Amino acid sequence: MQDNLSGRHYVDHVIDGYEFFIKVGFTPVHRISCPLTWEPFAGFDVKEARENKRLLGLVRDLLIMEKEP
């Protein structure tokens, strides 16, 4: 779990997944950032983010891992 400057907490699932796959013998090949738009957020979420000068926090990553047979 991570803390950001506003005191909100979030879990970086990509790091958790990465660590799990490394422990079970996979090797990382690529990490690809797949940005999302703000569209899934309601208008009040966008307004609050603007007023409080914070990011909406919507990210998506794709991990490509391989395991030797």
N, C-alpha and C positions, 0 to 999 in steps of 0.2 A: 504494500500500500504506500502511496506517495502523498505528500502534503504539498499543496501549492501555496502561493503567497497569501491567498485570501482565506486560508484555513480550511478549504474544502478538501475532501479526500477522494482519491480515485485509485483504481487498481489497473496497472498496466498489464493487460492480459497477454500482450505480445511477448513481453519479457518473461512472464510466467510460462507461457507455451514454449518459448525458446529454451529456457532452463530445463523444462521437463524433457524435451526431445534430446537435448545434449546428454542428460543423465541416462537415457535409455539407448544411447549409442548412435544417434543421428548426427550428421554433419550439416551445418548451414550452407546453403548454396546462394540464395538471394533473400533480401528483405525488400519488399516493394511497398511504397506508400501509395494508397488508393484513396485520394482525398474525396470527401463527401461535400455536398453543398449544404447550405443552411436551410434548405427547404423542409426537412423533417421537423424543424422547430416551429413552435407556435409564435405568433407575433409578439406576445408578451415576453417570451424568452429572448428574442432578438432585442427588444426594447430594453430589457433589464441588463443584458450584456453590454449594450452601448452606453447606458447610463453609468454602469459600474466599471466600464473600461476593462472588460475581461473577455477572454475568448470563449466561444461556445463549447469547445472541447469535444468536437465530433471528429474522430480520426478512425482510420481503418488501415491495417497493414496486412500484407500477405507474406507469410514465411514459406520459403521453398527449402525443404530439408531432404537429405538423402541418407540412405542406410545401405552400407555394403552388404551383399548377401552372405 
